[in-house]
């Protein structure tokens, strides 16, 4: 709640984005209430992330719920890596640790922080559990090498990406540039893809969920197929 009143720039950004996403389906009052809840949630996420500074792998295993392990277990037994398609929901910063706590070797494709002074801290925060940060650009070979070694790549899809790696697909009823790298790589190299996300239950505990991705039949044309697959992943 404090954030809502003390940081008006961020508040206005949240309200603008919610209005863009929901259009006329929600009133200004409903949008405002959602913005308050969103900023309250983000404040809680920051506190949860700070609390996890001292967590061990066992702490992540016991303090976070985890479901859907059966979907990734067969690949782990084969020492086969793949993609964990994800997005910014719940306490997403704890997701890699939740996976590591379950014995899933995780690396993450990420953008560099706008504040360059924050990068060393973010690297420490994520690297402390043997989670490698892979830059989003010019990193294809690093991604493939990581997967070939049996590791799973956390790929956050809900971030704007301009061309050429980003292609225009539908997102909340609007055209938005979304990276096609995930679709292209999974096509070219037949890499497994699973969905992974976090949410907070009614008691405040964070859970990580892994689900199967059931891909429909896509076009036989490669360019069209990559677009269709990217759109499908956005829809998911």
SERO-4910 file (N, C-alpha, C, O; in steps of 0.05 Angstrom, whole numbers):
BEGIN
 pado doro    nc1    nc2    nc3   cac1   cac2   cac3    cc1    cc2    cc3    oc1    oc2    oc3
  Unk    A     16    -24      0      0      0      0     17     25      0     10     45    -13
  Unk    A     39     25     15     57     48     16     68     54    -11     70     77    -19
  Unk    A     76     33    -26     87     36    -53     67     51    -71     75     68    -87
  Unk    A     42     45    -68     21     57    -85     21     87    -82     17    101   -101
  Unk    A     25     97    -57     24    126    -52     51    140    -55     51    163    -63
  Unk    A     73    126    -49     99    139    -49    114    138    -75    132    154    -79
  Unk    A    106    120    -93    120    118   -119     99    121   -141     92    102   -154
  Unk    A     90    146   -146     68    150   -166     75    142   -194     58    134   -209
  Unk    A    101    144   -202    109    136   -229    103    107   -234     92     99   -254
  Unk    A    111     90   -215    106     61   -218     76     55   -216     66     38   -231
  Unk    A     62     69   -199     33     66   -197     19     72   -224      2     57   -233
  Unk    A     28     94   -237     15    102   -262     22     82   -284      5     77   -302
  Unk    A     46     70   -283     53     49   -303     35     25   -299     26     13   -319
  Unk    A     32     16   -274     15     -7   -269    -14     -2   -278    -26    -20   -291
  Unk    A    -25     21   -272    -52     27   -280    -55     28   -310    -74     18   -322
  Unk    A    -35     40   -324    -35     42   -353    -35     14   -365    -49      9   -385
  Unk    A    -18     -3   -355    -16    -30   -366    -41    -47   -361    -50    -61   -379
  Unk    A    -52    -44   -337    -77    -58   -332   -100    -48   -349   -116    -64   -359
  Unk    A   -101    -22   -354   -121    -11   -371   -118    -21   -400   -137    -27   -414
  Unk    A    -93    -22   -409    -87    -32   -436    -96    -61   -438   -107    -69   -459
  Unk    A    -90    -77   -418    -96   -106   -419   -126   -111   -417   -136   -128   -432
  Unk    A   -140    -97   -400   -168   -103   -395   -188    -86   -411   -211    -93   -414
  Unk    A   -178    -64   -422   -195    -47   -438   -220    -38   -423   -217    -28   -400
  Unk    A   -243    -40   -435   -268    -31   -423   -281    -52   -406   -303    -48   -395
  Unk    A   -268    -75   -403   -281    -97   -388   -280    -92   -358   -294   -106   -343
  Unk    A   -264    -73   -349   -262    -67   -320   -265    -37   -317   -254    -21   -333
  Unk    A   -278    -28   -296   -281      0   -290   -255     12   -279   -237     -3   -272
  Unk    A   -254     38   -278   -230     52   -267   -226     44   -238   -203     41   -229
  Unk    A   -248     40   -223   -246     32   -196   -235      4   -193   -218     -2   -175
  Unk    A   -243    -14   -211   -233    -41   -210   -203    -42   -217   -188    -57   -205
  Unk    A   -196    -26   -237   -168    -24   -245   -151    -14   -222   -129    -24   -216
  Unk    A   -161      6   -208   -146     18   -186   -143     -2   -164   -121     -4   -151
  Unk    A   -163    -18   -158   -162    -38   -137   -141    -60   -145   -126    -69   -128
  Unk    A   -141    -67   -171   -121    -87   -180    -93    -76   -178    -75    -91   -170
  Unk    A    -89    -50   -184    -63    -38   -182    -53    -39   -153    -30    -45   -148
  Unk    A    -70    -33   -134    -63    -34   -106    -54    -62    -98    -34    -66    -85
  Unk    A    -70    -82   -106    -64   -110   -100    -38   -118   -113    -22   -133   -101
  Unk    A    -33   -109   -138     -9   -116   -152     16   -105   -138     36   -120   -134
  Unk    A     16    -80   -130     38    -68   -117     43    -80    -89     65    -83    -80
  Unk    A     21    -87    -76     23   -101    -50     37   -128    -54     54   -136    -38
  Unk    A     29   -142    -75     41   -168    -81     71   -165    -87     87   -180    -78
  Unk    A     78   -144   -103    106   -141   -110    123   -134    -86    146   -143    -83
  Unk    A    112   -118    -68    126   -113    -43    131   -138    -27    152   -142    -15
  Unk    A    111   -156    -27    114   -181    -13    135   -199    -26    150   -213    -13
  Unk    A    136   -198    -53    155   -214    -68    184   -205    -61    201   -222    -57
  Unk    A    188   -179    -58    214   -169    -50    222   -179    -23    245   -186    -19
  Unk    A    204   -179     -4    210   -189     23    215   -219     22    233   -229     36
  Unk    A    200   -234      7    204   -263      5    231   -269     -8    246   -287      2
  Unk    A    239   -254    -28    265   -258    -41    287   -252    -21    307   -267    -20
  Unk    A    284   -230     -5    304   -224     15    307   -245     36    329   -252     45
  Unk    A    284   -256     44    284   -278     64    300   -302     54    313   -317     69
  Unk    A    298   -307     28    310   -331     16    340   -329     13    353   -348      5
  Unk    A    352   -305     19    381   -302     17    396   -324     32    418   -333     23
  Unk    A    385   -332     54    400   -352     71    389   -380     68    398   -398     82
  Unk    A    370   -384     50    358   -411     46    378   -429     33    393   -422     15
  Unk    A    379   -454     42    394   -475     29    375   -490      9    352   -483      7
  Unk    A    386   -509     -5    370   -525    -23    347   -539     -8    325   -540    -17
  Unk    A    354   -549     16    334   -562     32    312   -543     41    289   -550     42
  Unk    A    320   -518     47    300   -497     54    280   -493     31    256   -492     36
  Unk    A    290   -491      7    273   -487    -16    254   -511    -19    231   -509    -27
  Unk    A    264   -535    -13    248   -559    -15    226   -560      5    203   -569     -1
  Unk    A    231   -550     29    211   -552     51    193   -528     53    170   -530     61
  Unk    A    204   -504     45    188   -480     49    170   -473     25    152   -457     27
  Unk    A    175   -486      2    159   -481    -22    145   -507    -31    156   -528    -30
  Unk    A    120   -504    -39    106   -527    -50    116   -532    -78    125   -513    -92
  Unk    A    114   -557    -87    123   -564   -114    105   -586   -124    102   -607   -111
  Unk    A     93   -581   -148     76   -602   -160     83   -605   -189     93   -587   -202
  Unk    A     78   -629   -200     84   -635   -228    111   -646   -232    121   -647   -255
  Unk    A    125   -656   -211    152   -667   -214    151   -691   -233    171   -697   -247
  Unk    A    128   -705   -234    127   -729   -251    130   -722   -280    137   -740   -296
  Unk    A    125   -697   -288    128   -689   -316    157   -686   -324    164   -689   -348
  Unk    A    174   -679   -305    202   -674   -312    220   -698   -303    243   -700   -313
  Unk    A    211   -714   -286    227   -736   -275    238   -755   -296    261   -763   -295
  Unk    A    222   -763   -316    233   -782   -337    257   -770   -351    276   -784   -358
  Unk    A    256   -743   -357    278   -730   -370    303   -730   -352    325   -733   -361
  Unk    A    298   -725   -326    321   -725   -307    335   -752   -306    359   -753   -305
  Unk    A    319   -773   -307    331   -800   -306    347   -805   -331    367   -820   -330
  Unk    A    339   -793   -354    354   -796   -378    377   -776   -381    391   -776   -401
  Unk    A    380   -759   -360    399   -736   -361    394   -719   -386    413   -710   -399
  Unk    A    369   -715   -392    361   -699   -416    350   -672   -407    332   -671   -390
  Unk    A    361   -650   -418    352   -624   -411    330   -614   -429    321   -628   -447
  Unk    A    321   -589   -424    299   -578   -440    293   -550   -431    309   -537   -417
  Unk    A    269   -540   -439    260   -513   -433    238   -514   -412    220   -531   -414
  Unk    A    240   -496   -392    218   -491   -374    206   -464   -382    217   -443   -374
  Unk    A    184   -464   -397    172   -439   -406    158   -427   -382    141   -439   -369
  Unk    A    164   -401   -377    153   -389   -353    146   -360   -358    149   -350   -380
  Unk    A    137   -346   -337    129   -318   -339    128   -306   -311    131   -321   -291
  Unk    A    124   -281   -309    126   -267   -284    100   -268   -268     83   -250   -269
  Unk    A     96   -290   -255     72   -294   -238     82   -304   -211    102   -317   -208
  Unk    A     67   -296   -190     75   -305   -163    102   -294   -155    110   -272   -163
  Unk    A    117   -310   -139    144   -302   -132    164   -316   -150    176   -336   -143
  Unk    A    166   -306   -175    181   -319   -196    211   -322   -189    224   -340   -199
  Unk    A    222   -304   -173    250   -305   -166    257   -330   -150    280   -339   -149
  Unk    A    237   -342   -137    242   -366   -121    239   -392   -138    247   -413   -128
  Unk    A    229   -390   -162    225   -414   -179    250   -430   -184    250   -454   -181
  Unk    A    272   -417   -192    297   -433   -197    305   -448   -172    313   -471   -174
  Unk    A    304   -435   -149    312   -448   -124    293   -471   -118    302   -492   -107
  Unk    A    267   -467   -123    248   -489   -119    255   -513   -136    253   -536   -127
  Unk    A    263   -508   -161    271   -530   -179    296   -544   -169    297   -568   -168
  Unk    A    316   -528   -161    341   -539   -151    336   -555   -126    348   -576   -122
  Unk    A    318   -546   -109    312   -561    -85    300   -588    -90    302   -606    -74
  Unk    A    288   -591   -114    277   -617   -122    296   -634   -139    289   -655   -148
  Unk    A    320   -623   -142    341   -638   -157    340   -632   -187    352   -647   -202
  Unk    A    327   -610   -195    326   -603   -223    349   -582   -228    348   -560   -217
  Unk    A    368   -588   -245    389   -569   -251    378   -547   -270    370   -553   -292
  Unk    A    378   -522   -260    365   -500   -274    384   -478   -281    401   -470   -265
  Unk    A    382   -468   -306    395   -443   -314    373   -425   -324    351   -434   -330
  Unk    A    379   -399   -325    358   -379   -332    367   -360   -353    389   -348   -351
  Unk    A    351   -357   -374    356   -336   -394    344   -310   -383    321   -309   -376
  Unk    A    361   -289   -382    352   -264   -370    363   -240   -384    383   -241   -398
  Unk    A    349   -217   -379    359   -192   -389    378   -180   -368    377   -187   -344
  Unk    A    397   -163   -377    413   -149   -358    396   -128   -344    378   -117   -356
  Unk    A    402   -122   -319    387   -102   -304    393    -75   -315    415    -69   -323
  Unk    A    372    -58   -316    376    -30   -325    396    -16   -307    413      0   -317
  Unk    A    395    -21   -282    415    -10   -263    439    -29   -262    437    -51   -250
  Unk    A    460    -21   -275    483    -39   -277    495    -46   -250    508    -67   -247
  Unk    A    491    -29   -230    501    -36   -204    486    -59   -191    496    -72   -172
  Unk    A    462    -65   -202    446    -87   -191    454   -114   -202    449   -135   -190
  Unk    A    468   -114   -225    475   -140   -238    492   -158   -220    486   -182   -218
  Unk    A    514   -148   -207    529   -166   -190    513   -179   -168    517   -203   -162
  Unk    A    495   -164   -156    478   -175   -135    459   -196   -146    456   -217   -134
  Unk    A    446   -190   -169    428   -209   -181    442   -235   -189    432   -257   -186
  Unk    A    467   -232   -199    483   -256   -205    488   -273   -180    486   -297   -181
  Unk    A    496   -259   -159    501   -274   -134    475   -288   -124    476   -311   -117
  Unk    A    454   -273   -125    428   -283   -115    420   -309   -130    410   -328   -118
  Unk    A    425   -309   -156    416   -332   -172    438   -354   -174    432   -377   -175
  Unk    A    464   -345   -174    486   -365   -177    491   -381   -152    503   -402   -153
  Unk    A    481   -372   -128    489   -385   -103    479   -413   -102    489   -429    -86
  Unk    A    459   -420   -118    448   -447   -119    456   -462   -145    443   -480   -153
  Unk    A    478   -452   -157    488   -464   -182    468   -460   -205    466   -477   -223
  Unk    A    455   -437   -205    438   -429   -227    453   -409   -244    460   -387   -235
  Unk    A    459   -417   -269    475   -400   -287    456   -380   -301    435   -388   -311
  Unk    A    464   -355   -303    449   -335   -317    459   -333   -346    483   -329   -350
  Unk    A    441   -337   -365    448   -336   -393    436   -311   -405    412   -307   -404
  Unk    A    452   -294   -418    442   -269   -430    422   -276   -452    425   -296   -466
  Unk    A    403   -258   -456    381   -263   -476    391   -261   -505    378   -271   -523
  Unk    A    413   -247   -510    422   -243   -537    449   -258   -542    466   -260   -524
  Unk    A    452   -268   -566    476   -281   -575    485   -303   -556    508   -306   -550
  Unk    A    466   -319   -548    472   -340   -528    462   -367   -537    459   -385   -520
  Unk    A    456   -371   -563    444   -396   -572    461   -420   -565    451   -440   -555
  Unk    A    487   -418   -570    505   -440   -565    507   -446   -535    508   -470   -528
  Unk    A    507   -426   -519    508   -430   -490    483   -445   -480    484   -463   -463
  Unk    A    460   -437   -491    435   -450   -485    436   -480   -493    428   -497   -477
  Unk    A    444   -485   -517    446   -512   -527    465   -529   -511    460   -553   -506
  Unk    A    488   -517   -504    508   -532   -488    496   -539   -461    501   -561   -450
  Unk    A    482   -520   -449    470   -525   -423    449   -548   -424    449   -565   -407
  Unk    A    432   -547   -444    412   -568   -448    426   -595   -453    417   -616   -443
  Unk    A    447   -595   -470    461   -620   -476    473   -632   -451    477   -657   -451
  Unk    A    479   -616   -431    491   -627   -407    470   -636   -387    476   -644   -364
  Unk    A    444   -635   -395    422   -645   -379    409   -623   -362    394   -630   -343
  Unk    A    415   -598   -367    403   -577   -351    378   -566   -364    373   -569   -388
  Unk    A    361   -552   -347    336   -542   -356    337   -511   -356    346   -499   -337
  Unk    A    328   -500   -379    330   -471   -383    304   -457   -376    284   -462   -390
  Unk    A    304   -440   -355    281   -424   -349    279   -401   -369    297   -385   -371
  Unk    A    257   -400   -384    254   -380   -406    229   -364   -401    207   -373   -404
  Unk    A    234   -338   -392    211   -320   -386    201   -308   -413    215   -293   -426
  Unk    A    177   -315   -420    167   -308   -447    152   -282   -447    148   -270   -469
  Unk    A    143   -272   -424    125   -248   -424    141   -222   -422    133   -205   -406
  Unk    A    161   -219   -438    176   -194   -439    177   -184   -468    181   -200   -486
  Unk    A    174   -158   -471    175   -147   -498    201   -152   -511    222   -148   -499
  Unk    A    201   -160   -536    225   -164   -552    221   -154   -580    203   -163   -594
  Unk    A    237   -134   -588    234   -123   -615    248   -141   -635    261   -160   -628
  Unk    A    244   -135   -661    256   -151   -682    286   -147   -683    296   -126   -674
  Unk    A    302   -167   -693    292   -191   -707    284   -214   -690    268   -231   -698
  Unk    A    295   -217   -664    286   -241   -650    257   -240   -642    244   -261   -638
  Unk    A    246   -216   -638    218   -213   -631    200   -212   -655    206   -198   -674
  Unk    A    178   -226   -653    158   -226   -675    131   -217   -664    126   -222   -640
  Unk    A    114   -204   -680     88   -195   -670     68   -217   -667     60   -230   -686
  Unk    A     59   -221   -642     38   -240   -636     18   -227   -618     22   -205   -608
  Unk    A     -5   -240   -613    -26   -229   -597    -20   -234   -567    -13   -256   -559
  Unk    A    -23   -213   -551    -19   -215   -522    -39   -196   -509    -37   -172   -512
  Unk    A    -58   -207   -493    -79   -192   -481    -94   -175   -502   -102   -152   -497
  Unk    A    -99   -187   -525   -114   -174   -546    -99   -152   -561   -111   -139   -578
  Unk    A    -73   -149   -556    -57   -129   -569    -33   -143   -584    -26   -166   -576
  Unk    A    -23   -130   -604      1   -141   -618     25   -133   -602     30   -110   -596
  Unk    A     41   -153   -594     65   -149   -578     89   -165   -589     85   -188   -596
  Unk    A    112   -153   -589    136   -167   -598    144   -188   -577    149   -181   -554
  Unk    A    146   -213   -585    153   -235   -568    175   -251   -580    175   -256   -605
  Unk    A    195   -259   -564    218   -273   -576    209   -300   -588    193   -315   -577
  Unk    A    219   -305   -613    213   -330   -627    236   -350   -622    235   -372   -633
  Unk    A    256   -342   -606    279   -360   -603    271   -387   -591    282   -407   -599
  Unk    A    254   -386   -571    246   -411   -558    232   -430   -578    239   -453   -579
  Unk    A    213   -420   -594    200   -436   -613    219   -447   -634    218   -470   -642
  Unk    A    237   -430   -644    256   -437   -665    275   -459   -654    281   -478   -668
  Unk    A    286   -455   -630    305   -475   -620    292   -501   -614    303   -522   -620
  Unk    A    268   -501   -603    254   -526   -596    246   -541   -622    244   -565   -621
  Unk    A    242   -526   -644    236   -539   -669    261   -551   -681    261   -575   -689
  Unk    A    282   -536   -683    306   -544   -697    320   -567   -683    332   -584   -696
  Unk    A    319   -567   -657    335   -587   -642    317   -607   -627    328   -623   -611
  Unk    A    291   -606   -631    273   -625   -618    278   -626   -587    283   -647   -576
  Unk    A    276   -602   -575    281   -599   -546    255   -601   -531    235   -588   -539
  Unk    A    253   -616   -510    229   -617   -493    222   -590   -482    239   -575   -475
  Unk    A    196   -585   -480    186   -560   -468    165   -567   -447    146   -581   -452
  Unk    A    168   -556   -423    148   -558   -402    141   -530   -393    156   -511   -396
  Unk    A    117   -527   -381    109   -501   -369    115   -501   -340    111   -521   -326
  Unk    A    126   -479   -330    132   -476   -301    124   -448   -292    129   -428   -305
  Unk    A    111   -447   -268    103   -421   -257    100   -423   -227     99   -445   -216
  Unk    A     98   -400   -214     93   -400   -185     67   -386   -179     57   -370   -195
  Unk    A     55   -392   -156     32   -378   -146     32   -379   -116     46   -396   -104
  Unk    A     18   -361   -103     16   -361    -74    -12   -370    -66    -32   -360    -76
  Unk    A    -13   -389    -48    -39   -399    -39    -52   -380    -19    -41   -360    -11
  Unk    A    -76   -388    -10    -91   -370      8    -78   -366     36    -85   -348     50
  Unk    A    -59   -384     42    -44   -382     68    -18   -367     64     -3   -363     84
  Unk    A    -12   -358     40     13   -343     35     37   -359     26     58   -348     22
  Unk    A     34   -385     24     57   -402     16     59   -402    -14     39   -405    -29
  Unk    A     84   -400    -24     89   -401    -53     92   -429    -62    104   -446    -49
  Unk    A     81   -435    -86     83   -461    -98     94   -458   -126     88   -439   -141
  Unk    A    111   -477   -134    120   -479   -162    105   -503   -175    103   -524   -163
  Unk    A     96   -499   -199     81   -519   -214     94   -524   -240    102   -506   -254
  Unk    A     97   -550   -247    107   -558   -273     84   -573   -287     73   -591   -276
  Unk    A     78   -565   -312     57   -578   -327     67   -585   -355     86   -574   -365
  Unk    A     54   -605   -366     60   -613   -394     50   -592   -413     30   -578   -408
  Unk    A     63   -590   -435     54   -573   -457     46   -591   -480     62   -605   -492
  Unk    A     20   -590   -486     10   -607   -508      8   -590   -533    -10   -574   -537
  Unk    A     28   -592   -551     29   -576   -575      9   -587   -596      8   -611   -601
  Unk    A     -7   -569   -608    -25   -578   -629     -9   -582   -655     16   -578   -656
  Unk    A    -23   -589   -676    -10   -592   -703     -6   -564   -714    -25   -549   -718
  Unk    A     19   -558   -721     26   -532   -732     30   -534   -762     30   -556   -773
  Unk    A     33   -511   -776     37   -510   -804     63   -526   -813     81   -528   -797
  Unk    A     63   -536   -837     86   -549   -847    108   -530   -856    131   -537   -858
  Unk    A    100   -505   -861    119   -484   -868    134   -475   -842    121   -467   -823
  Unk    A    161   -476   -843    177   -470   -819    171   -442   -808    167   -439   -784
  Unk    A    172   -422   -825    168   -394   -815    140   -391   -802    138   -380   -781
  Unk    A    120   -402   -816     93   -401   -805     91   -417   -779     78   -408   -760
  Unk    A    105   -439   -778    103   -457   -755    116   -443   -730    106   -446   -708
  Unk    A    138   -430   -734    151   -416   -712    133   -394   -701    131   -390   -677
  Unk    A    119   -379   -719    100   -359   -710     77   -372   -695     70   -362   -673
  Unk    A     66   -394   -706     44   -407   -692     52   -417   -665     36   -416   -646
  Unk    A     75   -428   -663     84   -439   -637     89   -417   -617     82   -420   -594
  Unk    A    100   -394   -626    104   -372   -608     77   -361   -598     74   -355   -575
  Unk    A     57   -360   -617     31   -351   -609     18   -370   -589      6   -362   -569
  Unk    A     21   -396   -594     10   -416   -577     22   -414   -548      8   -415   -528
  Unk    A     49   -410   -547     62   -407   -521     52   -382   -506     49   -382   -482
  Unk    A     48   -360   -521     37   -336   -509      9   -341   -498      1   -332   -477
  Unk    A     -7   -356   -514    -35   -362   -505    -34   -379   -479    -50   -374   -461
  Unk    A    -16   -398   -478    -13   -415   -454     -6   -398   -430     -3   -408   -408
***
